[in-house]
Amino acid sequence: MSNLDQFRTETRVWLEENCPESMRKPMADESDSVGGGRNPTFKHPDQKLWMDRMAAKGWTVPTWPTQYGGGGLDRDEAKILGEEMSRLQCRTPLQGMGISMLGPALLEYGSEEQKSQHMPKIASGAIWWCQGYSEPGAGSDLASLQTKAEDMGDHFLINGSKIWTSGADKADWIFCLVRTDNTGSKHHGISFLLFDMTTPGVTVKPILLISGRSPFCETFFDDVKVPKENLMGERDKGWTIAKYLLTHEREMISGLGRGSKKKFCESAVDAIGLENGRLADTVLRTDIAKLELNILAFSKTMERVGDETKSGKGLGAASAIFKYYGTELNKTRCELMMDIEGEQALGWEGDNYKDGLMSRTWLRSKGNSIEGGTTEVQLNIISKRVLGLK
């Protein structure tokens, strides 16, 4: 037996023994996900049990180095872990921007002290992170940001605001882009700071979306003191980190295109039923088959490119392709689910309509083409940096 075969066998046995049965079902909605934090909320005790067991193995972040709370797995081992979790339909034990965005950036640009301070807490779910990027006047043109960090000797004094700060009302810490110099180009003079959301002067105001729910917030900074040691990377050169981190954000958002582990054909059978062993609606049959094939091709393409990419280095400009296509797939997925559910999808509240889960999800999906860089921005990146068009 090869080492990888042995690893697969051991992983399969461990997952079967340690993943609770309740964590082997598709998530009903976003509230089923686990973000951790200082004051975590769990819909079911098994969520915490599953998170803690996986964190103890380092498998919440399987490819991170073991000294930072990771599993120390190579890409082949991590792929096997993912396959075995999919086989059992194991839920992701812990999610969040700390894992998908800040962690990789810390590995690449953080000091040893910053890695040791923050990464084990991310891996264990002890700290929830949010992202301070977009501003009211700096969305797609992010480099125009104006939140100011004034050098006060032993600390920076932060004044300004951010918008669309996902999870800011629940987050413990924020990774934030600030302007430390106004004398050069707009891409120069940007710095990357890490600081606690309980710092005096930080105010958060939730933003309600058309879906009636939202993870987004406005975040205000009024004379917020941030220690100098919280600067990540070089002062005035934070744009390099920002670009690197954005590739990981696009990867994260593109994952929406893969959808849930429950196939559309199963949902259609549940909602519509069979006629002579087949789904009665011919058009729906065709649309479901087309979308499931597209999702499969998209997933395999992401796996292939991931295998070709060095661990922790991101996808570069190619991430724009995945972000764009994943966004479109998720929107199509939600539209198809509306078709499948029919009248049942139109309800807005009440147990019979699952409190409007489908209609709210469909409305929320429209924001996918804006967050993480608009579709227009992604198409510009693809045309210029991938296709080399003028």
N, C-alpha and C positions, 0 to 999 in steps of 0.2 A: 504494500500500500504506500502510495506517495505521501509526502508531507501534506499536500493540499487535500488529498482524499481523507487523510486522517483528521485534518482540521475540519473538513465538512462534517464528518461523522460526529466528532466531538461537539461541534456547534449545533448540529441537529438535535442531539441528545439534550444539551443544555437548554436550548430554547423550548423543547417539548416539556421539560421538567420545570422551567422557571417562568414561562410566559403565561399569565392567568388567562383562563378561557374568555373572560370578558374583554381582554385586550386582543382577541383574535377576530374581532368583528370590525367592519368598516366604520369610520367615524360618522356620526349622524350630521354634525355640522362643526363649525370652528370651535364651539365651546367644548368639544371633546378633545381638543388638542391640549398638550401640557407645555407650559412655558416656564414653570418653576418660579424663582424669585424669593424675596424675603418673606412675602406674605402670599404664598401660593394658594390657589383654589383648585380643588379636585372634585369632579362630579361623582367619582367613584373611588373608594379606597384603593382599588387595584391599579389605578393610574399612578399613584405614588409608589406603590409596591413595585410596579414594572419599571418606573423611572429609576428607583433606587437600586434595583438589581442590575439593570443595564449599566448604570453609572459605576457601580462597584467593579464591573468587568472592563470599564473604559469604553463600552460599546455605544454610548450616546454619541461619542465622537471617535469612531473606531480607528481612523488613520492618524489621529493626533499622537504625538509622543507620550509615552507613559508618564514621564515626569511632570506633564501638564494635565494629567487626568484622562488621557486618551488610552486607546487600546493598543497602539503601536502596531496595528496591522498594515501589511503592504496592500497594494491595490487588488491583487488576486484574492487575498484573504477577505478584504472588505467586500469584494464582489460576491464571494461565497456567502458571507454573512447576510448580505442583502437578499440573495436568492433564497436562503433558508428562511428568512423572515417572511418573504413573500409567499413561500410554500405554505406556511402556517397562518398567513394573513395577519402577522403580528403588526400592531400599530407602531408607528414611530414613537419611542418613549419620551422624547424631549425635543422641542422645536424652539426656534427663535433666532433673532438676528445675531445673538452672541455666537451661536454655532455656525450659522450659514454665512455670516458676513464678517463680523469683527474678529473671530478666531483666526481665520486664514490670514487676515491683515496683521494681527499680532505676531503670528509666526514669521511673517515676512519682514515686518518693519518695527515691531515692538522691542523694547529693551528687555534684558533678561529679568529685571525686576518687575516689569509690566506683565510679562508672560507668566511669571510665577505668582503674581498677585491675582490676575484675572482669569486665566485659562482654566485652572482647576475648579473655580467657582462656576464658570460657564458649563463645564463638563458635568458637574454634579447637579445642576439646576438651582444653585444657591442664589444666582443673580440673574435678573431679567434686564436685557439691554434694549434701548431704542436708538434710532438713528436721527441725528440732527443735521439734515442736508437742506431740503427745499425751504425757501423763504417766500413771502408774498410777492416779491419782485425778482425771485431767482428760482424758477422751477426747471424747465428744460434748459435754460441758460444758467446752469448752476454756478458757474464761475463768477457770476455777477453778485454773489452773496455779499451782504453788508453787515452781518452780525459781527461786532467789533470786539477784539480782545486787546485791551490796553496793558502794556508792560508796567507792572507796579513794583518791580524789584524781585520779590520772592514769590509773586503770584501774578496771574492775569486777572483783569477785571472785565467781565463779559457783559455786553449790553446789545440787545437786539431781539429777534424773534425767529422762530421756525414754524413751518406749517406742514400739514399732512404727516405729522410725527406719529407713526404707527405705534400704538401701545404705550404712549407716553404717560397715560394716566395710571398705568400699572407698572411701568419700568422702574428699576432701582438706579440704573446708571445710563448715561447717554454717551455715544461717540459723536462728536460734533465738529463741523467745519466752521472756522471763524476767520475773520480777516485780521492779520497782524501787521500788514503793511499795505498802504494805498499808493505807493510811489511808482510801482512798475505796471506791467500788464495785469489784466484781471486774473490770470492764472497764477501769477506770482503773488506772494503775500498771504496765501491761505495756509492755515495751520490746522492740525488735527488734534483735538483735545478729548480727554476722557474725564468725566466728572459725575459725581453723585447727584441724583435728582432731588435729594432732600437738602441740597445746599441752599442756604437762604438766598432769596431773589429769583428762584425758579418757580414759575407758575404755569399750570397746565389747564387748558380748556378743551373738552371734547368737541368734535365736529360731527353733526348728524348728517348722514347721507340719505339719498332717496330711498334706499332699502329700509330705512327706519332704524338701522344699526350701523355702527362704524367703529373701526379700531383707530381712526385718525383723530389727531388733536392739534391745537395750536399750542405752542410752547414759547413762553416769554422769559427773557433774561434781563434782570434789573440789578446791576452792580453785583454780579455773581463772582465770587472769588474762587479761582481755580489754581491750585499749587502748580508751580513750574514743572515738577516731576511728572505731571499728568499730560505733558506734551508728548505725543507719539511721533517718532520720526524727527526730521529737522524742521526747525521753525521756518515759516514762509514757503515750505516745500510740501505742504500737505496735499496739494492737487495730485501728486503722484500716488499717494495712498488712496485718495478719493477715487481715482480712475480704476485702480486695482480692485478696490472694494465693490465698485459698481458692477464689475464683471460677475462677481459672486452674487450680487443682488439679482441680476438678470437671470443667472442660472436658477436661483431660488424661485423667482416668479414663473420662469418657463416650466417648472415642475407642475404648475397648475394644469398644463395641457395633458398630463398623464391621467388626471382624474382620480376617482376612487377605485378601490380594488373590486368593487361590484360592477360587473359588466352591464352594458345597456340592455342587452338581450334579456338578462335576468330581471331588470327593472321593468322592461316592457311586458314580460310575461306576468309579473306581479300585478301590473296596472291593467292590462288588456286581456290577458289570457290567450289560450291557444285554440286554433280551429284546425282539426285534422292534423294535429301535431306541429302546426306552423303558426307563426304570428299572423293574424288575419289581415293586418294592414300591410299591403305590398310596398307602399311608399316608405313606411316606417322601417320595414325590413331592410330595404336598400340603404336608407340613410344610416341606420344603425351599423350595418356591415361596413359601409364606407368610413364612418367615423372610427370604429374600432380598429380597422386596418391602418388608418392614419395615425392613431394613438400608438399602435404597436410599432409602426415604422419610426415614429418620432422617438419613442423610448429606446429602441435599438440604436438609433443614430446617436442619441445622447450618450448611451453606454459606450459605443464605439469611439466617439470623440473623447470621452472621459478616459478611456484606456490609452488613447494616444497622447493625452496631456499629462505632463509631469504633475505629480501630486502637489497640491497647494499653490499651483501657479495660475489657476484660472484659465479661462478660454480666450481672453483677449477680445478682439472685435467680433469673433464668431459668436460670442454670447448674445450679441444683438439679434442674430438669426434665431436662436433658441427662444429668446424673450418674445420676439414678434410672433413666431409660429405657435409657441406655447400659449400665448395670449389668445390668438385666434381659435385654437383648438378648444380652449376652455369656454370661450363665448359660444362656439358652436355646440359644445357639450351641453351647456345650460339651456340653449334654445331647443335642442333635441329633447331634453328632459321635460321641458314645458309641453312639447308636442305629445310626449308619451303620457304624461299625467293628465293632459286635457283639462277639463273643468276643475279637477282636484288641485291643479297648479295655480289657480287664480285666487284661492283663498288667502287672506291676509293675516288672520288670527284664529285662535281656537284649536282645540285638540284634533278635530277632524281634518284640519289643514296643516297640522304640525306647526302651528303658529306662523304660517306663511313661509315655511322654510324654502320651498321651491321658488316662489315668486321673489322673495328677498335675495336668494342666491343669484337668480337670473339678473336682477337689477344690479347687484353688487359686481357681477362679472364685467359690466360695462366700464368700470373703473380700471380694469386690468390694462387697457390700452393707453392709460395715462400714467399710472404709478410706475416707478422704476425707469422712467424715460418714456415719453410718448411714442406711439407707433411711428409717427412721422420722423422723430429723431432716430429711431432704430433703423428705419429704411434709409435714412441719410448715411448712417454709419455703415450699413451693408453696402450701399452703392459706392461709397468712397474708399473704405478701408478693406472691404472684402473683395468687391468686384473691380476696384481700381478705376472707377468712372470719374470723369472730370466734372 
